[in-house]
């Protein structure tokens, strides 16, 4: 472990102090050696904080601790961990050493050197053997120490895969392994209203024609014409009297005591047309009959024209208008029906337009054909039915298929498998789903394989060798003692895997 790479974290270390010390450390790789009684980094918030600031200054951060909970938390947040050796209380208690007390080692320095007590013996074989044995142990220890560190990063990538599965109401969750996903039927009735413009037209009367008729009485008795008496003109146009009048009787004229002629009684009667419109505007002498018993005694004629009757052109409903309204309602049903079906399916199920059916129940239009109206109102009632596969069933099935499509030396990074697309095809009464899933996979790193590939090689050769492994994304090397090649013995090579990768497979 190089100079300036280790920061010791004690139980009384503050997070602000640790961050500042780490950022000011000149090394690119910083190892936080955590005391057994220190709980500062057991807080995941603090772990993410030091990770954030390490990334800000482009430092590689590694946690070295004996606390399994801390190791697991560090791996969850994406920090590298090592277990170079078990960290004990003795590493952090310099006052218990037989050597004189000294200040706590700085964060940038290596492990604290332990004082060595020397016993001197004068002559004898046993002291010589002890010295030789101690020297041998030190030599073996030095030989077994790692001389190079290899940090290997696993490759992470998306894996897209396609699969087919059946779905239906008759399936249950237990059928997933056999390629059958349960589904649920959603149904509801809806009503939509469409208004369209009436295109037909007709002319109607707006005001009634008025005028006067002259009634002539040829009898010797005066006759009363009641109000509302009907007078008839050409083409059967009817008028009614506006008031009751008395028609005088016939009068005989005398001259010198002798009758010289007769003068019929006459009177003018104001009349109004029964029907509105210009049809009541008649020319003179067009009204010539009075209805009822009076017609035997009275003669009727209009000496002046009737006037004041007016017409207006108004819209009416035609058969084409009704058909057009129904066609537009059907089109809107096709659009709104699929939208309603999508809202009808709850979040636990997958809506597929291909599995939606629209059934027309009833369609009505008003007003009726021929009636006066500016618009035609069409009401259409329909039923929406849609079969929706279970979202949870799809997720579980895709997880099974991800494992089946997994390339060699890879594993699923997590249990999250997303649905990219889904299509439904109905054939022979069965619904077949064509699904495209996506999962995140990560390379499985094998410690023995990596050591075998890189031992005895230069860094360039080792990188080229590791590049042949699909499961490896990148690697870094740290050679000690000025070496130009990696050691030829695998045990002299330490392999580190960043947090998140699988624990190495021991040879």
C-alpha positions as CSV (number, residue, x, y, z in Angstrom):
1,X,0.0,0.0,0.0
2,X,1.7,3.2,-1.2
3,X,2.5,6.2,0.9
4,X,-0.3,8.7,1.4
5,X,-3.1,6.2,0.6
6,X,-4.5,5.3,4.0
7,X,-6.7,7.4,6.2
8,X,-7.5,6.0,9.6
9,X,-11.1,6.7,10.8
10,X,-11.4,6.7,14.6
11,X,-14.4,6.7,16.8
12,X,-14.1,10.5,17.5
13,X,-13.5,11.5,13.9
14,X,-16.0,14.0,12.5
15,X,-17.5,13.7,9.1
16,X,-16.4,17.2,8.1
17,X,-12.8,16.5,9.2
18,X,-12.8,13.2,7.3
19,X,-14.0,14.8,4.0
20,X,-11.5,17.6,4.2
21,X,-8.6,15.2,5.0
22,X,-9.7,12.9,2.1
23,X,-10.0,15.7,-0.4
24,X,-6.6,17.2,0.6
25,X,-4.8,13.8,0.3
26,X,-2.6,13.8,-2.8
27,X,-3.1,10.1,-3.6
28,X,-5.5,9.1,-6.4
29,X,-6.5,6.0,-4.3
30,X,-7.6,6.5,-0.7
31,X,-8.3,3.6,1.7
32,X,-10.4,4.4,4.7
33,X,-9.3,2.0,7.5
34,X,-12.1,2.1,10.0
35,X,-11.6,1.3,13.7
36,X,-13.8,-1.4,15.1
37,X,-15.5,0.9,17.5
38,X,-16.1,3.7,14.9
39,X,-19.7,3.9,13.8
40,X,-19.3,7.2,11.7
41,X,-19.6,5.4,8.4
42,X,-22.3,3.0,9.4
43,X,-24.7,5.9,8.6
44,X,-25.5,5.5,4.9
45,X,-25.9,9.2,4.5
46,X,-22.2,9.7,5.6
47,X,-21.1,7.0,3.2
48,X,-22.8,8.7,0.3
49,X,-21.3,12.0,1.4
50,X,-17.7,10.8,1.3
51,X,-18.4,8.9,-2.0
52,X,-19.7,12.1,-3.5
53,X,-16.7,14.2,-2.5
54,X,-14.3,11.5,-3.6
55,X,-15.9,11.5,-7.1
56,X,-15.7,15.3,-7.1
57,X,-11.9,15.2,-6.8
58,X,-11.6,12.1,-9.0
59,X,-10.3,9.8,-6.2
60,X,-10.9,6.1,-5.9
61,X,-12.3,5.3,-2.4
62,X,-11.9,1.9,-0.7
63,X,-13.3,0.9,2.6
64,X,-11.2,-1.4,4.8
65,X,-13.1,-2.5,7.9
66,X,-13.9,-5.6,10.0
67,X,-17.6,-4.6,10.6
68,X,-19.6,-6.7,8.2
69,X,-22.6,-4.3,8.4
70,X,-20.3,-1.5,7.2
71,X,-18.9,-3.6,4.4
72,X,-22.4,-4.4,3.2
73,X,-23.6,-0.8,3.4
74,X,-20.5,0.4,1.5
75,X,-21.2,-2.1,-1.3
76,X,-24.8,-1.0,-1.5
77,X,-23.9,2.7,-2.1
78,X,-21.3,1.6,-4.7
79,X,-18.0,1.9,-2.8
80,X,-15.2,-0.6,-3.1
81,X,-14.3,-2.8,-0.1
82,X,-11.3,-4.9,0.8
83,X,-10.5,-7.3,3.6
84,X,-6.7,-7.1,3.6
85,X,-6.7,-8.4,7.2
86,X,-9.1,-8.2,10.1
87,X,-8.9,-4.8,11.8
88,X,-8.7,-5.2,15.6
89,X,-8.7,-2.9,18.5
90,X,-4.9,-3.3,18.9
91,X,-4.4,-1.4,15.6
92,X,-5.9,1.8,17.2
93,X,-4.5,1.7,20.8
94,X,-0.9,2.9,20.7
95,X,-1.1,3.7,24.5
96,X,-1.3,-0.1,25.2
97,X,2.0,-0.8,23.4
98,X,5.0,-1.3,25.5
99,X,6.7,1.4,23.5
100,X,6.5,5.1,24.7
101,X,3.2,6.8,23.9
102,X,3.1,8.8,20.7
103,X,0.7,10.9,18.7
104,X,-2.0,9.3,16.6
105,X,-0.7,8.5,13.1
106,X,-1.8,11.0,10.4
107,X,-4.5,10.0,7.9
108,X,-2.0,10.0,5.0
109,X,0.5,7.6,6.5
110,X,0.7,3.9,6.4
111,X,0.0,1.4,9.3
112,X,1.6,2.3,12.7
113,X,4.9,0.6,13.3
114,X,4.9,-1.5,16.4
115,X,8.0,-1.2,18.7
116,X,10.2,-4.3,18.8
117,X,11.7,-5.4,22.1
118,X,15.2,-6.9,21.7
119,X,16.6,-9.5,24.1
120,X,20.4,-10.1,24.1
121,X,21.9,-13.4,25.0
122,X,25.6,-14.0,25.1
123,X,26.6,-17.2,23.2
124,X,24.6,-20.4,22.9
125,X,22.9,-22.3,20.1
126,X,19.3,-21.5,21.0
127,X,19.7,-17.7,20.5
128,X,21.2,-18.4,17.1
129,X,18.4,-20.7,16.1
130,X,15.8,-18.2,17.3
131,X,17.4,-15.5,15.2
132,X,17.5,-17.7,12.2
133,X,13.9,-18.8,12.7
134,X,12.7,-15.2,13.0
135,X,14.6,-14.3,9.9
136,X,13.0,-17.2,8.0
137,X,9.6,-16.1,9.1
138,X,10.2,-12.5,8.0
139,X,11.4,-13.7,4.6
140,X,8.4,-16.0,4.1
141,X,6.1,-13.2,5.2
142,X,7.7,-10.8,2.7
143,X,7.6,-13.4,-0.1
144,X,3.9,-14.0,0.5
145,X,3.0,-10.3,0.5
146,X,1.1,-9.0,-2.6
147,X,3.5,-7.3,-5.0
148,X,0.8,-6.0,-7.3
149,X,-2.9,-4.9,-7.1
150,X,-5.3,-5.4,-9.9
151,X,-8.7,-3.6,-9.7
152,X,-11.2,-5.1,-12.1
153,X,-14.5,-3.5,-13.0
154,X,-17.3,-5.7,-14.2
155,X,-19.2,-4.9,-17.4
156,X,-22.7,-3.7,-17.0
157,X,-25.1,-3.5,-19.9
158,X,-28.7,-3.8,-21.0
159,X,-30.0,-7.1,-22.3
160,X,-33.0,-7.0,-24.6
161,X,-34.8,-10.3,-25.3
162,X,-38.0,-11.3,-27.1
163,X,-40.5,-14.0,-25.9
164,X,-44.0,-15.3,-26.5
165,X,-46.6,-16.3,-24.0
166,X,-50.3,-17.1,-23.7
167,X,-52.7,-15.0,-21.7
168,X,-56.3,-15.6,-20.6
169,X,-58.9,-15.5,-17.9
170,X,-58.5,-19.2,-17.2
171,X,-54.8,-18.9,-16.2
172,X,-53.4,-18.4,-12.6
173,X,-50.0,-17.4,-11.3
174,X,-49.0,-21.0,-10.9
175,X,-49.1,-21.3,-14.7
176,X,-46.3,-18.7,-15.3
177,X,-43.6,-21.4,-15.5
178,X,-45.6,-23.0,-18.4
179,X,-45.8,-19.7,-20.3
180,X,-49.3,-18.7,-19.3
181,X,-50.1,-15.3,-17.8
182,X,-53.4,-14.6,-16.0
183,X,-55.7,-11.8,-17.2
184,X,-58.8,-9.8,-16.1
185,X,-61.8,-8.6,-18.1
186,X,-62.9,-5.0,-17.7
187,X,-66.3,-3.9,-19.0
188,X,-68.5,-0.8,-18.8
189,X,-71.3,0.9,-20.8
190,X,-70.8,4.5,-22.1
191,X,-73.0,7.0,-23.9
192,X,-71.8,9.8,-26.2
193,X,-73.7,12.6,-27.8
194,X,-73.0,14.2,-31.2
195,X,-74.6,17.3,-32.6
196,X,-74.7,18.0,-36.4
197,X,-76.2,20.7,-38.5
198,X,-79.6,20.1,-40.2
199,X,-79.2,20.7,-44.0
200,X,-82.9,20.5,-45.1
201,X,-85.2,23.6,-45.3
202,X,-88.8,24.6,-45.9
203,X,-90.8,27.8,-46.0
204,X,-93.2,28.6,-43.2
205,X,-95.6,31.5,-42.6
206,X,-94.6,34.1,-40.1
207,X,-97.5,36.6,-40.1
208,X,-101.2,36.3,-41.1
209,X,-102.8,38.2,-44.0
210,X,-105.6,40.6,-43.2
211,X,-108.3,42.4,-45.2
212,X,-112.0,43.1,-45.6
213,X,-114.9,41.3,-47.3
214,X,-118.2,42.8,-48.3
215,X,-121.2,40.8,-47.2
216,X,-124.6,41.3,-49.0
217,X,-127.9,40.3,-47.5
218,X,-130.7,39.7,-50.0
219,X,-133.3,38.7,-47.5
220,X,-136.0,40.8,-45.7
221,X,-134.5,40.0,-42.3
222,X,-131.2,41.4,-40.9
223,X,-128.6,38.7,-40.3
224,X,-125.9,38.6,-37.7
225,X,-122.4,37.3,-38.6
226,X,-120.7,36.0,-35.4
227,X,-117.0,36.7,-34.7
228,X,-114.9,33.9,-36.0
229,X,-117.2,33.1,-39.0
230,X,-115.1,31.4,-41.7
231,X,-114.8,32.9,-45.2
232,X,-113.2,30.9,-48.0
233,X,-111.2,32.1,-50.9
234,X,-109.6,30.4,-53.9
235,X,-107.4,27.3,-53.3
236,X,-109.4,26.9,-50.0
237,X,-107.6,29.7,-48.2
238,X,-109.7,30.4,-45.0
239,X,-110.2,33.7,-43.2
240,X,-112.2,34.4,-40.0
241,X,-114.1,37.5,-39.0
242,X,-112.5,39.6,-36.5
243,X,-115.7,40.8,-34.9
244,X,-119.5,40.2,-34.9
245,X,-121.5,42.3,-37.4
246,X,-125.1,42.7,-38.4
247,X,-125.9,42.7,-42.1
248,X,-129.0,44.9,-42.8
249,X,-132.0,43.5,-44.5
250,X,-133.1,44.1,-48.1
251,X,-135.0,47.5,-48.5
252,X,-137.6,48.2,-51.2
253,X,-137.5,51.7,-52.7
254,X,-140.7,53.7,-53.7
255,X,-141.3,56.6,-56.0
256,X,-144.7,58.2,-56.1
257,X,-146.0,55.5,-53.9
258,X,-144.9,52.9,-56.4
259,X,-142.0,50.4,-55.8
260,X,-139.2,51.2,-58.1
261,X,-136.5,48.8,-56.9
262,X,-134.7,47.0,-54.1
263,X,-131.5,47.7,-52.2
264,X,-129.7,44.8,-50.6
265,X,-128.2,45.2,-47.2
266,X,-124.5,45.2,-47.1
267,X,-121.7,45.5,-44.6
268,X,-117.8,45.3,-44.6
269,X,-116.4,42.6,-42.2
270,X,-112.7,42.7,-41.2
271,X,-111.0,39.3,-41.6
272,X,-107.7,37.6,-40.8
273,X,-106.2,34.6,-42.6
274,X,-106.4,31.4,-40.5
275,X,-102.9,30.2,-41.7
276,X,-99.8,32.3,-41.5
277,X,-97.8,33.1,-44.6
278,X,-98.0,34.7,-47.9
279,X,-100.6,32.3,-49.1
280,X,-103.2,34.5,-47.4
281,X,-102.4,37.5,-49.7
282,X,-105.3,37.2,-52.2
283,X,-106.2,39.6,-55.0
284,X,-109.7,41.3,-55.2
285,X,-112.7,39.1,-55.8
286,X,-110.8,36.0,-54.6
287,X,-113.0,35.4,-51.5
288,X,-116.5,34.4,-52.4
289,X,-118.0,32.0,-49.8
290,X,-119.1,32.0,-46.3
291,X,-119.3,28.7,-44.4
292,X,-122.3,27.6,-42.4
293,X,-126.0,28.1,-42.8
294,X,-125.5,31.8,-43.6
295,X,-124.2,30.9,-47.1
296,X,-127.8,30.4,-48.3
297,X,-128.7,34.1,-47.6
298,X,-125.5,36.0,-47.8
299,X,-123.1,36.8,-50.7
300,X,-119.4,37.5,-50.0
301,X,-116.8,39.3,-52.0
302,X,-113.5,41.0,-51.2
303,X,-113.3,44.2,-53.2
304,X,-109.8,44.9,-52.0
305,X,-106.8,42.5,-51.8
306,X,-105.8,40.9,-48.5
307,X,-102.2,41.6,-47.4
308,X,-99.6,41.3,-44.6
309,X,-99.0,37.6,-44.8
310,X,-95.2,36.8,-44.7
311,X,-93.0,33.7,-45.0
312,X,-89.7,32.5,-43.6
313,X,-87.2,29.9,-44.7
314,X,-86.3,27.5,-41.9
315,X,-84.0,24.4,-41.5
316,X,-85.6,21.0,-41.2
317,X,-84.1,17.5,-40.4
318,X,-83.6,15.2,-43.3
319,X,-82.8,11.5,-43.6
320,X,-79.3,12.3,-44.7
321,X,-78.8,14.5,-41.6
322,X,-79.8,11.5,-39.4
323,X,-77.4,9.1,-41.2
324,X,-74.6,11.6,-41.1
325,X,-75.1,12.1,-37.3
326,X,-75.0,8.3,-36.8
327,X,-71.8,7.9,-38.8
328,X,-70.1,10.7,-36.9
329,X,-71.2,9.1,-33.6
330,X,-69.7,5.8,-34.6
331,X,-66.4,7.4,-35.5
332,X,-66.2,9.1,-32.1
333,X,-67.1,5.8,-30.5
334,X,-64.0,4.2,-32.1
335,X,-61.8,7.0,-30.8
336,X,-63.2,7.6,-27.3
337,X,-63.9,3.9,-26.8
338,X,-60.2,3.0,-26.8
339,X,-59.4,5.9,-24.5
340,X,-62.1,4.8,-22.1
341,X,-60.8,1.3,-22.2
342,X,-57.3,2.5,-21.2
343,X,-58.8,4.4,-18.2
344,X,-60.9,1.4,-17.3
345,X,-57.9,-0.9,-16.8
346,X,-56.2,-0.4,-13.4
347,X,-52.5,-0.1,-12.8
348,X,-52.0,-3.7,-11.9
349,X,-52.9,-4.8,-15.5
350,X,-51.5,-4.0,-18.9
351,X,-53.9,-2.3,-21.4
352,X,-53.5,-3.5,-25.0
353,X,-55.7,-1.9,-27.7
354,X,-55.7,-5.1,-29.7
355,X,-57.7,-6.8,-26.9
356,X,-60.4,-4.2,-26.7
357,X,-63.9,-4.7,-28.2
358,X,-66.6,-2.1,-28.7
359,X,-70.2,-3.2,-28.9
360,X,-73.0,-0.8,-30.2
361,X,-76.1,-1.1,-28.0
362,X,-78.4,1.7,-29.2
363,X,-78.4,4.8,-31.3
364,X,-81.2,7.5,-31.4
365,X,-81.6,10.9,-33.2
366,X,-83.8,13.9,-32.4
367,X,-85.8,15.7,-33.7
368,X,-87.5,13.4,-36.1
369,X,-87.1,13.6,-39.8
370,X,-89.0,16.5,-41.3
371,X,-89.2,18.5,-38.0
372,X,-87.9,22.1,-37.9
373,X,-84.5,22.3,-36.2
374,X,-81.1,23.9,-36.7
375,X,-79.2,20.8,-35.3
376,X,-79.6,17.1,-35.1
377,X,-78.7,15.4,-31.7
378,X,-77.5,11.8,-32.0
379,X,-77.0,9.7,-28.8
380,X,-75.1,6.5,-29.1
381,X,-74.8,3.9,-26.3
382,X,-72.0,1.3,-26.4
383,X,-70.2,-1.3,-24.3
384,X,-66.4,-1.4,-23.8
385,X,-64.8,-4.8,-23.1
386,X,-61.0,-5.2,-22.7
387,X,-58.9,-8.1,-21.6
388,X,-55.8,-7.0,-19.7
389,X,-52.9,-9.3,-18.7
390,X,-51.5,-9.1,-15.2
391,X,-48.5,-6.7,-14.8
392,X,-47.1,-8.7,-12.0
393,X,-47.4,-11.9,-14.0
394,X,-45.6,-10.3,-17.0
395,X,-42.8,-9.1,-14.7
396,X,-42.3,-12.5,-13.1
397,X,-42.3,-14.2,-16.5
398,X,-39.8,-11.7,-18.0
399,X,-37.5,-12.4,-15.0
400,X,-37.6,-16.1,-15.8
401,X,-36.9,-15.4,-19.4
402,X,-34.0,-13.0,-18.5
403,X,-32.3,-15.9,-16.7
404,X,-32.8,-18.2,-19.7
405,X,-31.3,-15.6,-22.1
406,X,-28.4,-14.7,-19.8
407,X,-25.0,-14.8,-21.7
408,X,-22.2,-16.8,-20.2
409,X,-20.3,-15.2,-17.2
410,X,-23.1,-12.7,-16.6
411,X,-25.8,-12.3,-14.0
412,X,-28.8,-10.0,-13.4
413,X,-27.7,-6.9,-11.6
414,X,-31.0,-6.6,-9.8
415,X,-34.6,-8.0,-10.0
416,X,-35.8,-5.1,-12.2
417,X,-36.9,-6.3,-15.6
418,X,-38.8,-3.7,-17.7
419,X,-41.3,-4.3,-20.5
420,X,-40.1,-2.6,-23.6
421,X,-43.1,-3.5,-25.9
422,X,-46.1,-5.8,-26.0
423,X,-48.3,-6.9,-28.8
424,X,-51.3,-9.3,-28.7
425,X,-52.4,-11.7,-31.5
426,X,-55.7,-13.7,-31.2
427,X,-55.6,-17.0,-33.1
428,X,-57.9,-20.1,-32.7
429,X,-59.6,-18.5,-29.7
430,X,-56.3,-18.0,-27.8
431,X,-54.5,-14.8,-27.0
432,X,-50.7,-14.8,-27.6
433,X,-48.6,-12.0,-26.3
434,X,-45.3,-11.0,-28.0
435,X,-43.2,-9.4,-25.3
436,X,-39.8,-7.6,-25.5
437,X,-38.1,-7.3,-22.1
438,X,-35.0,-5.5,-20.9
439,X,-32.9,-6.2,-17.9
440,X,-29.5,-4.9,-16.6
441,X,-26.8,-7.6,-16.4
442,X,-23.4,-7.5,-14.9
443,X,-20.3,-9.6,-15.5
444,X,-19.3,-12.3,-13.0
445,X,-15.6,-11.8,-12.0
446,X,-13.5,-14.9,-11.3
447,X,-10.5,-14.2,-9.2
448,X,-8.6,-17.3,-10.2
449,X,-9.2,-16.8,-13.9
450,X,-8.1,-13.1,-13.7
451,X,-4.9,-14.0,-11.8
452,X,-4.0,-16.7,-14.3
453,X,-4.5,-14.4,-17.2
454,X,-2.4,-11.5,-15.9
455,X,0.5,-13.1,-13.9
456,X,3.9,-12.6,-15.3
457,X,2.7,-10.1,-17.9
458,X,3.4,-6.4,-18.4
459,X,0.5,-4.0,-17.8
460,X,-0.1,-3.7,-21.5
461,X,-0.2,-7.4,-22.0
462,X,-2.4,-7.9,-18.9
463,X,-4.9,-5.3,-20.1
464,X,-5.0,-7.0,-23.5
465,X,-5.6,-10.3,-21.8
466,X,-8.4,-9.0,-19.7
467,X,-10.0,-7.3,-22.7
468,X,-10.7,-10.8,-24.1
469,X,-13.2,-11.4,-21.2
470,X,-16.7,-10.1,-22.1
471,X,-17.5,-9.8,-18.4
472,X,-14.7,-7.2,-17.8
473,X,-15.3,-3.5,-18.5
474,X,-12.1,-1.9,-17.3
475,X,-9.1,-2.6,-15.1
476,X,-6.3,-0.7,-13.2
477,X,-2.9,-1.9,-12.0
478,X,-0.6,-0.9,-9.2
479,X,2.9,-2.5,-9.2
480,X,5.2,-2.3,-6.2
481,X,8.9,-2.1,-5.8
482,X,9.4,-0.6,-9.3
483,X,8.3,-3.7,-11.1
484,X,7.7,-3.7,-14.8
485,X,5.8,-6.9,-14.8
486,X,3.2,-8.5,-12.6
487,X,4.4,-11.3,-10.3
488,X,4.5,-14.8,-11.7
489,X,2.8,-16.2,-8.6
490,X,-0.9,-15.6,-8.3
491,X,-0.8,-15.3,-4.5
492,X,1.4,-12.2,-4.9
493,X,-1.4,-10.5,-6.9
494,X,-4.2,-8.9,-5.0
495,X,-7.5,-8.6,-6.9
496,X,-10.0,-5.9,-6.0
497,X,-13.5,-5.9,-7.3
498,X,-15.5,-2.6,-7.0
499,X,-18.7,-2.6,-4.9
500,X,-21.6,-4.1,-6.6
501,X,-19.8,-7.0,-8.3
502,X,-20.2,-10.5,-7.2
503,X,-17.8,-11.8,-4.6
504,X,-14.9,-13.5,-6.4
505,X,-15.1,-17.3,-6.9
506,X,-12.2,-18.7,-4.9
507,X,-9.9,-21.1,-6.8
